[in-house]
Amino acid sequence: MKYTIHARNAHQWAVGFITLLNEAQSVDEINQLREIHMNTARAIKKTRPDIMNHVAQQVANRRSMLAQAPGE
């Protein structure tokens, strides 16, 4: 199913996604989050690639931070 995302909705989604991303405690949680939001992310990438580039950078930063954190 194809659909489009308006700019304001794309921004709101990105803010929510990044909030959930920052709460992730492991790389596995990040992967699950990405899988759940994949269809929305694809639609936003077509509509607002600048927002998706920012989200992708945030995902990379969070993965890196979790990978470097000592295990608990």
Secondary structure as UniProt FT lines:
FT   HELIX           7..23
FT   HELIX           27..36
FT   HELIX           38..47
FT   HELIX           49..68
//
